[in-house]
Amino acid sequence: MITLNTHPHPHPHPHLLLHHHHHHHQKVIVFFSFHNFLLFLIFFSLKPSSSSSSSAAAAAVVGDSQQLLSFKASLPNPNPLPDWLSNNYPCNFTGVTCKSSRVSAIDLNYAQLNIDFSAISSFLMSLPNLETLSLKASNITGSLSSSTKTQCSAVLNAIDLAENGLSGPISDLSSIFTSCSSLTSLNLSKNSFDFSHGAKDYSNGFRFKFTELDLSYNKILGQNVLPWLLSGGCGQLQYLSVKGNKISGDVPVLDCKNLEYLDLSCNNLTTGFPSFGDCSSLQHLDLSSNKFSGDVALSLSSCKSISFLNLTSNQFTGTVPALPVGSVKFLYLSKNDFYGEIPSQLAGSLCSSSNGLVELDLSFNNLSGSVPDSLGSCSAMESLDISNNNFSGELPIGTLVKMGNLKNISLAFNKFEGGLPDLFSNLTNLESLDLSSNSISGFIPPGICQDPGNMLKVLYLQNNKLAGPIPESLSNCTQLVSLDLSFNFLTGGIPASLGSLSKLRDLMIWLNQLVGEIPPELMYIQTLENLILDFNDLRGTIPDSLSNCTKLNWISLSNNQLTGEIPASLGRLANLAILKLGNNSFAGRIPAELGDCRSLIWLDLNTNMLNGTIPPALFKQSGNIAVGLLTGKRYIYIKNDGSKQCHGAGNLLEFGGIRPEQLDRISSRHPCNFTRVYKGITQPTFNHNGSMIWLDLSHNLLEGSIPKELGSMYYLSVLNLGHNSLSGPIPQELSGLKSVAILDFSYNRLNGSIPPSLSGLSQLGDIDLSNNNLSGMIPQSNPFDTFPDFRFANNSGLCGYPLSACGADSSASSNQHQKSHRKQASLAGSVAMGLLFSLFCIFGLIIVAIESKKRRKKKDAALEAYIDGHSHSGTANTSWKLTGAREALSINLATFEKPLRKLTFADLLEATNGFHNDSLIGSGGFGDVYKAHLKDGSTVAIKKLIHISGQGDREFTAEMETIGKIKHRNLVPLLGYCKVGEERLLVYEYMRYGSLEDVLHDRKKIGIKLNWAARRKIAIGAARGLAFLHHNCIPHIIHRDMKSSNVLLDENLEARVSDFGMARLMSAMDTHLSVSTLAGTPGYVPPEYYQSFRCSTKGDVYSYGVVLLELLTGKQPTDSADFGDNNLVGWVKQHAKMKISNVFDPELMKEDPSLEMELLQHLKVACACLDDRQFRRPTMIQVMAMFKEIQAGSGIDSTSTIATDDASFCAVEGGVEMSIKEGNELGVGKQ
């Protein structure tokens, strides 16, 4: 028994204390097991020390034990440390290491401690003999400064707190670890530390003398981070990583003579190449994923020991730099703008010894020419990547075979040509060969794997010009894991011998000219995951034995000539996620067994001859599908453009290693419009709660009703059952399709009404119910009020917007068949009436003659004033003579509304008094707008386009005819147009209150104050109009200049989007317009437009987000004194870090302080629209859904605040991403 006096911990461990009394010191008796006590006696009896020193040593051990047990007692759940017990020797505790019976090291990595840092500081760091403390990924939270005073072991030299939930400014580190005098290694990677030291006074800089410091993957941003970190000197520093933050600004001169490892990658550093003083010790330098530029060779000339250099994804340019001789083994220069040829001396300097360059990556640059022969001297080279450049000539096989250690070769996306030689088989260590997207022709050599010891695992030959048969000898590549021969001109059949490739995972041979049947021998490839054979001429049936390949998750056999029935045995494929069998000749029923595929998310059976009913069992896995198995696969999605010959909703194609610009090679087999193409990487997001996201059974012979079980597929995005013979009503259970974006039931025999419950499908962007037998009223609410009339056409009983009103035609036959049986008038009365009528006619003719003369004079005066004004302005056309002008007066207006059919140019001149300034009501980037009072008493707005060079008459007419047909209650309708000489005039419906910009900022002093209800109505109306342009117009329309001055307000303060299509029109007519005119207005332009000038619907979404910010803040997007050097978006971004509610218009807050929560919810919507990464922005349909959720009082969490995010300054809550995203749109500028 050992007795000692001590202070009890406030929450003592029950086994530790036998006696406890409040407010007093007391004796604590600690019992160890008899075995441990004997060990103690033996240990101390062997020491030639006095009894007092033995007693002190024993007490010290007990002290360590008590601290450890007190730490365990502070845990909310002690389970992670089950053997930390009072009757156990502390050196036997899990994770504890001792020296001389004292605790010297603690390693609790990955233990779920769930504790605040203050407990670590109080109980562990203060252990007297502790040297190292490792608590990686142990769920430690809080701030380092939460511990009022850190007691630290005098010998503690290393702390690892990586991958926890710690936060607070890194500027606190100096004060927190002051007592840790021996601390030299600190790892705080993957936490949430930030940096709040803004001034350039570094007198309070980072003074701690570390040899190793890791701050990677935190939330450190700002311009002065690195100067502050190094302000105390770095003479002792050997390892420094700040990777994965958002550090910007300058990099100070790095005169760190002992520095061996420096990682500044994945930040926002934009300076020239860092200057190194003494860098003789530097071995590892990673500057990748920044915006560095400058002279690499000069800066590194003195770094003679550097062996690892990564400059990937920067802005370096020029030729490939010369580097220190002989030291570099790993060189990564990918994704820069290096040009020219690879210097022949590069190999000479880096491969002069047998331990020279091991890995070289020059991919994604602008290099050209041929590969130098001198590269063959790099005998130690294992990996060579020169893909995505402009290299040309024949494959450098003679150079490559000299590098006998090569394991990975990537020459993809270049311009190599010629044949594929057998010599690659000489590289017996080769594991991966990627020659995709070149111009390689000829046959695939039969001897490519002739060496029995070959190690080839990856063979990518897709997107070349290879012809001839697939050699049977490919079966000699026994280690092959991935084989892609797609996008070539291969003929013959698929060799049965491929069935012997027992490790094969990917077999991709789509878009060739293969014939014959799918070999049943593929059943022997137990590892097969992806079987992609689309766009060939394969015949026969799907082998029933394919179900033996139990790991299959992507089967794609579309666009072949396959026949027979779909094997029910495919239902045994538990991992099957994508099954694409469209555009074949399959017959029979859809196997209900496919419902057993518990991972199936994409089922496309369109354009076959399938009959029978849709089996309800097909959907029994809904809500149970596990996490998807398709993560990281590159794909393209060709969306159906709606043309008759383009069947199905779209086509999903595996697209790794293929040039997007060569998609036209598909067109002969897939007659669709390729401006509707998306690309991306599959990213499933649900986990054991998923459903199908794509179901296309269109263009078959299916009968019966639509199963109500379809409604259980929560994540279904596309549902196409069109062009079948389905009958019965639309099940109201389909209201459960909460994620559906495209719904096509056209060309069936459906009857009944459209269920009102479908109005709850807030994500619905496109619907087609045409050519059925539906009846009743179309739901008169969002999203149905955004769809055009042809989506409901040829349903004799349907009515309501956008079709004719219900009951409007029921009484069309008024009283035309009724006859009046009045008595005839007397002859005298008739004569009197005739005389009176004649008299009126005479007077009428006189009046008409007088008025006509007056009107002619007025028109002439207006015309002469107009011509005179143009001649003085210097813009008159020399051909615009008075005679020609008088002829122009009679030019008719091309109109889309009956009341305007007979208007002429002269009428427009008269109505505006020769386009006099008194009629001018607005000016914009595309021309002036005049208010015109027509002779029938109506008022219109006339836009007189800016003068152009006379090009584009055909484009002008075509565009006007397109725009004139677009009608929606939230769009300003084009009523007519005309072209007179150089003039182009557009006639619009007049909007009483002008633009939102004028009203919101009171430009015209009309005194209208918009309360929040009015602003919310305007925001929703503008969103609805923009959504109609994006999702319901064929072709889709990109606005390109969405701003508050292009949101007009009618007499009911209803928002009407104007000027849609104008940017594209002006682009087509005049190439000399400024970029700013074509790509938007400053303050509204999304960041990506400054890089590519390619417009997209997501660019419109960004601009709409700025308009929404205007409504919320009452501020203009630029030029406010509050913004400083910023704009409105940047100003809101700054306030997101402080009190976000300060951005709201004070007028709104005065109106009703309780509005703040609703304003915050709308601000979240704006922030989502303003994400810098366009693929993260919502569509306008999704914006409408967010508004609907806010109005319903659900969806967005009302208690949450605007939070900063690694990628954007604010984020929208909730929502599950589609499992397969529509990624970057190709050709988005096209429509």
PETA-V189280 format. One record per residue. N is the residue number from 0. SS is DSSP state (A for helix, B for strand, O for the rest). Layout:
[[N | SS] [N | SS]]
This chain:
[[0 | O] [1 | B] [2 | B] [3 | B] [4 | B] [5 | B] [6 | O] [7 | O] [8 | O] [9 | O] [10 | O] [11 | O] [12 | O] [13 | O] [14 | O] [15 | O] [16 | O] [17 | O] [18 | O] [19 | O] [20 | O] [21 | O] [22 | O] [23 | O] [24 | O] [25 | B] [26 | B] [27 | B] [28 | B] [29 | B] [30 | O] [31 | O] [32 | O] [33 | A] [34 | A] [35 | A] [36 | A] [37 | A] [38 | A] [39 | A] [40 | A] [41 | A] [42 | A] [43 | A] [44 | A] [45 | O] [46 | O] [47 | O] [48 | O] [49 | O] [50 | A] [51 | A] [52 | A] [53 | A] [54 | A] [55 | A] [56 | A] [57 | A] [58 | A] [59 | A] [60 | A] [61 | A] [62 | A] [63 | A] [64 | A] [65 | A] [66 | A] [67 | A] [68 | A] [69 | A] [70 | A] [71 | A] [72 | A] [73 | A] [74 | O] [75 | O] [76 | O] [77 | A] [78 | A] [79 | A] [80 | A] [81 | O] [82 | O] [83 | O] [84 | O] [85 | O] [86 | O] [87 | O] [88 | O] [89 | A] [90 | A] [91 | A] [92 | O] [93 | O] [94 | O] [95 | B] [96 | B] [97 | B] [98 | B] [99 | O] [100 | O] [101 | B] [102 | B] [103 | B] [104 | B] [105 | B] [106 | B] [107 | O] [108 | O] [109 | O] [110 | O] [111 | O] [112 | O] [113 | O] [114 | B] [115 | B] [116 | A] [117 | A] [118 | A] [119 | A] [120 | A] [121 | A] [122 | A] [123 | A] [124 | O] [125 | O] [126 | O] [127 | O] [128 | O] [129 | O] [130 | O] [131 | B] [132 | B] [133 | B] [134 | O] [135 | O] [136 | O] [137 | O] [138 | O] [139 | B] [140 | B] [141 | B] [142 | B] [143 | A] [144 | A] [145 | A] [146 | O] [147 | O] [148 | O] [149 | O] [150 | O] [151 | O] [152 | O] [153 | O] [154 | O] [155 | O] [156 | O] [157 | B] [158 | B] [159 | B] [160 | O] [161 | O] [162 | O] [163 | O] [164 | B] [165 | B] [166 | B] [167 | B] [168 | B] [169 | A] [170 | A] [171 | A] [172 | A] [173 | A] [174 | A] [175 | A] [176 | O] [177 | O] [178 | O] [179 | O] [180 | O] [181 | O] [182 | O] [183 | O] [184 | B] [185 | B] [186 | B] [187 | O] [188 | O] [189 | O] [190 | O] [191 | B] [192 | B] [193 | B] [194 | O] [195 | O] [196 | O] [197 | O] [198 | O] [199 | O] [200 | O] [201 | O] [202 | O] [203 | O] [204 | O] [205 | O] [206 | O] [207 | O] [208 | O] [209 | O] [210 | O] [211 | B] [212 | B] [213 | B] [214 | O] [215 | O] [216 | O] [217 | O] [218 | O] [219 | O] [220 | B] [221 | B] [222 | O] [223 | O] [224 | A] [225 | A] [226 | A] [227 | A] [228 | A] [229 | O] [230 | O] [231 | O] [232 | O] [233 | O] [234 | O] [235 | O] [236 | O] [237 | O] [238 | B] [239 | B] [240 | B] [241 | O] [242 | O] [243 | O] [244 | O] [245 | B] [246 | B] [247 | O] [248 | O] [249 | O] [250 | O] [251 | O] [252 | O] [253 | B] [254 | O] [255 | O] [256 | O] [257 | O] [258 | O] [259 | O] [260 | B] [261 | B] [262 | B] [263 | O] [264 | O] [265 | O] [266 | O] [267 | O] [268 | O] [269 | O] [270 | O] [271 | B] [272 | O] [273 | O] [274 | O] [275 | B] [276 | O] [277 | O] [278 | O] [279 | O] [280 | O] [281 | O] [282 | O] [283 | B] [284 | B] [285 | B] [286 | O] [287 | O] [288 | O] [289 | O] [290 | O] [291 | O] [292 | B] [293 | O] [294 | O] [295 | A] [296 | A] [297 | A] [298 | A] [299 | O] [300 | O] [301 | O] [302 | O] [303 | O] [304 | O] [305 | O] [306 | O] [307 | B] [308 | B] [309 | B] [310 | O] [311 | O] [312 | O] [313 | O] [314 | O] [315 | O] [316 | B] [317 | B] [318 | O] [319 | O] [320 | O] [321 | O] [322 | O] [323 | O] [324 | O] [325 | O] [326 | O] [327 | O] [328 | O] [329 | B] [330 | B] [331 | B] [332 | O] [333 | O] [334 | O] [335 | O] [336 | B] [337 | B] [338 | B] [339 | B] [340 | O] [341 | O] [342 | O] [343 | A] [344 | A] [345 | A] [346 | A] [347 | A] [348 | A] [349 | A] [350 | O] [351 | O] [352 | O] [353 | O] [354 | O] [355 | O] [356 | O] [357 | O] [358 | B] [359 | B] [360 | B] [361 | O] [362 | O] [363 | O] [364 | O] [365 | B] [366 | B] [367 | B] [368 | B] [369 | O] [370 | O] [371 | O] [372 | A] [373 | A] [374 | A] [375 | A] [376 | A] [377 | O] [378 | O] [379 | O] [380 | O] [381 | O] [382 | B] [383 | B] [384 | B] [385 | O] [386 | O] [387 | O] [388 | O] [389 | B] [390 | B] [391 | B] [392 | B] [393 | B] [394 | O] [395 | O] [396 | A] [397 | A] [398 | A] [399 | A] [400 | O] [401 | O] [402 | O] [403 | O] [404 | O] [405 | O] [406 | O] [407 | B] [408 | B] [409 | B] [410 | O] [411 | O] [412 | O] [413 | O] [414 | B] [415 | B] [416 | B] [417 | B] [418 | O] [419 | O] [420 | O] [421 | A] [422 | A] [423 | A] [424 | A] [425 | A] [426 | O] [427 | O] [428 | O] [429 | O] [430 | O] [431 | B] [432 | B] [433 | B] [434 | O] [435 | O] [436 | O] [437 | O] [438 | B] [439 | B] [440 | B] [441 | B] [442 | O] [443 | O] [444 | O] [445 | O] [446 | O] [447 | O] [448 | O] [449 | O] [450 | O] [451 | O] [452 | O] [453 | O] [454 | O] [455 | O] [456 | O] [457 | B] [458 | B] [459 | B] [460 | O] [461 | O] [462 | O] [463 | O] [464 | B] [465 | B] [466 | B] [467 | B] [468 | B] [469 | O] [470 | O] [471 | A] [472 | A] [473 | A] [474 | A] [475 | A] [476 | O] [477 | O] [478 | O] [479 | O] [480 | O] [481 | B] [482 | B] [483 | B] [484 | O] [485 | O] [486 | O] [487 | O] [488 | B] [489 | B] [490 | B] [491 | O] [492 | O] [493 | O] [494 | O] [495 | A] [496 | A] [497 | A] [498 | A] [499 | A] [500 | O] [501 | O] [502 | O] [503 | O] [504 | O] [505 | B] [506 | B] [507 | B] [508 | O] [509 | O] [510 | O] [511 | O] [512 | O] [513 | O] [514 | O] [515 | O] [516 | O] [517 | O] [518 | O] [519 | A] [520 | A] [521 | A] [522 | A] [523 | A] [524 | O] [525 | O] [526 | O] [527 | O] [528 | O] [529 | B] [530 | B] [531 | B] [532 | O] [533 | O] [534 | O] [535 | O] [536 | O] [537 | O] [538 | O] [539 | O] [540 | O] [541 | O] [542 | O] [543 | A] [544 | A] [545 | A] [546 | A] [547 | A] [548 | O] [549 | O] [550 | O] [551 | O] [552 | O] [553 | B] [554 | B] [555 | B] [556 | O] [557 | O] [558 | O] [559 | O] [560 | O] [561 | O] [562 | O] [563 | O] [564 | O] [565 | O] [566 | O] [567 | A] [568 | A] [569 | A] [570 | A] [571 | A] [572 | O] [573 | O] [574 | O] [575 | O] [576 | O] [577 | B] [578 | B] [579 | B] [580 | O] [581 | O] [582 | O] [583 | O] [584 | O] [585 | O] [586 | B] [587 | B] [588 | O] [589 | O] [590 | O] [591 | A] [592 | A] [593 | A] [594 | A] [595 | A] [596 | O] [597 | O] [598 | O] [599 | O] [600 | O] [601 | B] [602 | B] [603 | B] [604 | O] [605 | O] [606 | O] [607 | O] [608 | B] [609 | B] [610 | B] [611 | B] [612 | O] [613 | O] [614 | O] [615 | A] [616 | A] [617 | A] [618 | A] [619 | O] [620 | O] [621 | O] [622 | O] [623 | O] [624 | B] [625 | O] [626 | O] [627 | O] [628 | O] [629 | O] [630 | O] [631 | O] [632 | O] [633 | B] [634 | B] [635 | B] [636 | B] [637 | B] [638 | B] [639 | O] [640 | O] [641 | O] [642 | O] [643 | O] [644 | O] [645 | O] [646 | O] [647 | O] [648 | O] [649 | B] [650 | B] [651 | B] [652 | B] [653 | B] [654 | O] [655 | O] [656 | O] [657 | O] [658 | O] [659 | A] [660 | A] [661 | A] [662 | A] [663 | A] [664 | A] [665 | A] [666 | O] [667 | O] [668 | O] [669 | O] [670 | O] [671 | O] [672 | O] [673 | O] [674 | O] [675 | O] [676 | B] [677 | B] [678 | B] [679 | B] [680 | B] [681 | O] [682 | O] [683 | O] [684 | O] [685 | O] [686 | O] [687 | O] [688 | O] [689 | B] [690 | O] [691 | O] [692 | O] [693 | B] [694 | B] [695 | B] [696 | O] [697 | O] [698 | O] [699 | O] [700 | B] [701 | B] [702 | O] [703 | O] [704 | O] [705 | O] [706 | O] [707 | A] [708 | A] [709 | A] [710 | A] [711 | A] [712 | O] [713 | O] [714 | O] [715 | O] [716 | O] [717 | B] [718 | B] [719 | B] [720 | O] [721 | O] [722 | O] [723 | O] [724 | O] [725 | O] [726 | B] [727 | B] [728 | O] [729 | O] [730 | O] [731 | A] [732 | A] [733 | A] [734 | A] [735 | A] [736 | O] [737 | O] [738 | O] [739 | O] [740 | O] [741 | B] [742 | B] [743 | B] [744 | O] [745 | O] [746 | O] [747 | O] [748 | B] [749 | B] [750 | B] [751 | B] [752 | O] [753 | O] [754 | O] [755 | A] [756 | A] [757 | A] [758 | A] [759 | A] [760 | O] [761 | O] [762 | O] [763 | O] [764 | O] [765 | B] [766 | B] [767 | B] [768 | O] [769 | O] [770 | O] [771 | O] [772 | B] [773 | B] [774 | B] [775 | B] [776 | B] [777 | O] [778 | O] [779 | O] [780 | O] [781 | O] [782 | O] [783 | A] [784 | A] [785 | A] [786 | O] [787 | O] [788 | A] [789 | A] [790 | A] [791 | A] [792 | O] [793 | O] [794 | O] [795 | O] [796 | B] [797 | B] [798 | B] [799 | O] [800 | O] [801 | O] [802 | O] [803 | O] [804 | O] [805 | O] [806 | O] [807 | O] [808 | O] [809 | O] [810 | O] [811 | O] [812 | O] [813 | O] [814 | O] [815 | O] [816 | O] [817 | O] [818 | O] [819 | O] [820 | O] [821 | O] [822 | O] [823 | O] [824 | O] [825 | O] [826 | A] [827 | A] [828 | A] [829 | A] [830 | A] [831 | A] [832 | A] [833 | A] [834 | A] [835 | A] [836 | A] [837 | A] [838 | A] [839 | A] [840 | A] [841 | A] [842 | A] [843 | A] [844 | A] [845 | A] [846 | A] [847 | A] [848 | A] [849 | A] [850 | A] [851 | A] [852 | A] [853 | A] [854 | A] [855 | A] [856 | A] [857 | A] [858 | A] [859 | A] [860 | A] [861 | A] [862 | A] [863 | A] [864 | A] [865 | A] [866 | A] [867 | A] [868 | A] [869 | A] [870 | A] [871 | A] [872 | A] [873 | O] [874 | O] [875 | O] [876 | O] [877 | O] [878 | O] [879 | O] [880 | O] [881 | A] [882 | A] [883 | A] [884 | A] [885 | A] [886 | A] [887 | A] [888 | O] [889 | O] [890 | O] [891 | B] [892 | O] [893 | B] [894 | B] [895 | O] [896 | O] [897 | A] [898 | A] [899 | A] [900 | O] [901 | O] [902 | O] [903 | B] [904 | A] [905 | A] [906 | A] [907 | A] [908 | A] [909 | A] [910 | A] [911 | O] [912 | O] [913 | O] [914 | O] [915 | O] [916 | A] [917 | A] [918 | A] [919 | B] [920 | B] [921 | B] [922 | B] [923 | B] [924 | O] [925 | O] [926 | B] [927 | B] [928 | B] [929 | B] [930 | B] [931 | B] [932 | B] [933 | O] [934 | O] [935 | O] [936 | O] [937 | O] [938 | B] [939 | B] [940 | B] [941 | B] [942 | B] [943 | B] [944 | B] [945 | O] [946 | O] [947 | O] [948 | O] [949 | O] [950 | O] [951 | O] [952 | A] [953 | A] [954 | A] [955 | A] [956 | A] [957 | A] [958 | A] [959 | A] [960 | A] [961 | A] [962 | A] [963 | A] [964 | O] [965 | O] [966 | O] [967 | O] [968 | O] [969 | O] [970 | B] [971 | O] [972 | O] [973 | B] [974 | B] [975 | B] [976 | B] [977 | B] [978 | B] [979 | B] [980 | O] [981 | O] [982 | B] [983 | B] [984 | B] [985 | B] [986 | B] [987 | B] [988 | B] [989 | O] [990 | O] [991 | O] [992 | O] [993 | O] [994 | B] [995 | A] [996 | A] [997 | A] [998 | A] [999 | A] [1000 | O] [1001 | O] [1002 | O] [1003 | O] [1004 | O] [1005 | O] [1006 | O] [1007 | O] [1008 | O] [1009 | O] [1010 | O] [1011 | A] [1012 | A] [1013 | A] [1014 | A] [1015 | A] [1016 | A] [1017 | A] [1018 | A] [1019 | A] [1020 | A] [1021 | A] [1022 | A] [1023 | A] [1024 | A] [1025 | A] [1026 | A] [1027 | A] [1028 | A] [1029 | A] [1030 | A] [1031 | O] [1032 | O] [1033 | O] [1034 | O] [1035 | O] [1036 | O] [1037 | O] [1038 | O] [1039 | O] [1040 | O] [1041 | O] [1042 | O] [1043 | A] [1044 | A] [1045 | A] [1046 | B] [1047 | B] [1048 | B] [1049 | O] [1050 | O] [1051 | O] [1052 | O] [1053 | O] [1054 | B] [1055 | B] [1056 | B] [1057 | O] [1058 | O] [1059 | O] [1060 | O] [1061 | A] [1062 | A] [1063 | A] [1064 | A] [1065 | A] [1066 | A] [1067 | A] [1068 | A] [1069 | O] [1070 | O] [1071 | O] [1072 | O] [1073 | O] [1074 | A] [1075 | A] [1076 | A] [1077 | A] [1078 | O] [1079 | O] [1080 | O] [1081 | O] [1082 | O] [1083 | O] [1084 | O] [1085 | O] [1086 | O] [1087 | O] [1088 | A] [1089 | A] [1090 | A] [1091 | A] [1092 | O] [1093 | O] [1094 | O] [1095 | O] [1096 | A] [1097 | A] [1098 | A] [1099 | A] [1100 | A] [1101 | A] [1102 | A] [1103 | A] [1104 | A] [1105 | A] [1106 | A] [1107 | A] [1108 | A] [1109 | A] [1110 | A] [1111 | A] [1112 | A] [1113 | O] [1114 | O] [1115 | O] [1116 | O] [1117 | O] [1118 | O] [1119 | O] [1120 | A] [1121 | A] [1122 | A] [1123 | O] [1124 | O] [1125 | O] [1126 | O] [1127 | A] [1128 | A] [1129 | A] [1130 | A] [1131 | A] [1132 | A] [1133 | A] [1134 | A] [1135 | A] [1136 | O] [1137 | O] [1138 | O] [1139 | A] [1140 | A] [1141 | A] [1142 | A] [1143 | O] [1144 | O] [1145 | A] [1146 | A] [1147 | A] [1148 | A] [1149 | A] [1150 | A] [1151 | O] [1152 | A] [1153 | A] [1154 | A] [1155 | A] [1156 | A] [1157 | A] [1158 | A] [1159 | A] [1160 | A] [1161 | A] [1162 | A] [1163 | A] [1164 | A] [1165 | A] [1166 | A] [1167 | A] [1168 | A] [1169 | O] [1170 | O] [1171 | O] [1172 | O] [1173 | A] [1174 | A] [1175 | A] [1176 | O] [1177 | O] [1178 | O] [1179 | A] [1180 | A] [1181 | A] [1182 | A] [1183 | A] [1184 | A] [1185 | A] [1186 | A] [1187 | A] [1188 | A] [1189 | A] [1190 | A] [1191 | A] [1192 | O] [1193 | O] [1194 | O] [1195 | O] [1196 | O] [1197 | O] [1198 | O] [1199 | O] [1200 | O] [1201 | O] [1202 | O] [1203 | O] [1204 | O] [1205 | O] [1206 | O] [1207 | O] [1208 | O] [1209 | O] [1210 | O] [1211 | O] [1212 | O] [1213 | O] [1214 | O] [1215 | O] [1216 | O] [1217 | O] [1218 | O] [1219 | O] [1220 | O] [1221 | O] [1222 | O] [1223 | B] [1224 | B] [1225 | B] [1226 | O] [1227 | O] [1228 | O] [1229 | O] [1230 | O]]
